[in-house]
Amino acid sequence: MGSTVFDSALFRDLFGTAEMRAIFSDAGYVTRCLEVEAALARAQASLGIVPESAAREISVKATLACIDFDGMKRETEIVGYPILPLVRQLAAACGAEAGGYVHWGATTQDIMDTAVVLQLRSALELVESELDQVLDALAVLARRHRDLPMAGRTHLQQALPITFGYKAAVWRAPLARQRERLAQMRPRVLMGQFGGAAGTLASLGEQGLAVRAALMRELGLNEPDITWHVARDTLAEAVLFAGLLTGSLAKIASDVMMMMATEFGEVFEPFEHGRGASSTMPQKRNPISSELICACAKVVRQQCALMLDAMVQDFERATGPWHAEWVAIPETYLATAGALRQAKLMLAGLGVEAKRMQENLELTSGLIVTEAVMMGLAPHLGRQLAHDIVYDACREAMEGGKSLLELLGARSEVQRHLTRAQLERLLEPRNYLGSAAQMVDRSLR
């Protein structure tokens, strides 16, 4: 049984996915560390620094089979880092001759940072795949409901008519920008680390930069211009990107939760027997995916703050901020995976209640399009006077339960300039959708 939602048998697939857990598991992390050690040996062998035979042996033995995790755990608790026990076990597995060349010229943080970058490379591939599916689901909703009118709301009040397709396209737009950000940040984030004890590669003499370049080629990572042991902006960017992504997902989830409220009833998460059920109220159909998306986004936002704090690192090797990253990065990407999974599930099967949207649109008997009437009168009376006339009619309609059409039609200022048929057209919500449909088309193009 797990002790947090990320490793709990009950909660882990609500706040993450099996694929993302595998990337950030102990086995996944140690495998990446071993991958870096093996690549370093091969890079150095290509430059004649270590024997080819040693590099081959290190590459063969650098697997989880050589690791005693219980022993590694005990030593890590003593040393404070897992690399020294890992190097000892790998060197022992390689034998005296080849084992002497393990970790040549490297420092603990080189291996750990580069392993994290390799984890992030895999994590970002998963995020990209899931995000693309969410974008596709939103594109389907936007196209399908491009012209379906509904009430637009500002400050939680009905404002003007929009279309549900427009709303879905607005939801999609920031996620499309997150997709761009993901591509743009990859070259910065997927940059390996190799600097030696104080970052200067002094232990490798004149061949330090050549080793670093060869190591990055082996791993398929970008080479930094200078060591980034205490310059942590790239890893912070990876977490802040996740904050933007989950924040965009949480905005969608927040809308869906409110639209699922009994008083709105405009959309519903996909139905599955028992999903969203209450233990005491049989009628309930709770917005489970949306709630989980919002929770995951809150978790990620906390880690964003932690990563910004962890950027403040002392001198050439930090005393504590680095350790905070070990918490923030895995939890960020597990929660991001959870939010994406729930968003994909929710949006791919979202139920759209067109009849209820129409009923809500008619709820105020035309008040939702009073701006249209005001703009229809403005060329004749001026905008401010037109506003005041319509404003007074709205107040009278709301307080007296009277028809806005009748109240406006009875005013002499209105009668002089607008016929009843013109008023009826202005008070029809479908006639006041502006450029909503065209914007849907442009955003999907």
ABEGO torsion letter per residue (X at the ends): XBABAAABAAAAAAAEBAAAAAAABAAAAAAAAAAAAAAAAAAAAAAGABBAAAAAAAAAABBAAABBAAAAAAAAAAAGBAAAAAAAAAAAAAEAAAAAABGBGBBAAAAAAAAAAAAAAAAAAAAAAAAAAAAAAAAAAAAAAAABBBBBBBGGBBBBBBBAAAAAAAAAAAAAAAAAAAAAAAAAABBBBBAEAAGAGAAAEAAAAAAAAAAAAAAGBBBBABBAAABAAAAAAAAAAAAAAAAAAAAAAAAAAAAABAAAGABBBBBBBGBGBBAABAABBBBAAAAAAAAAAAAAAAAAAAAAAAABBBEABBAAAAAAAAAAAAAAAAAAAAAAAAAAAAAAABBBBAAAAAAAAAAAGGAAAAAAAAAAAAAAAEAAAAAAAAAAAAAAAAAAGBBAAAAAAABAAAAAABBAAAAAAAABAAABAEAAAAAAAAAAX
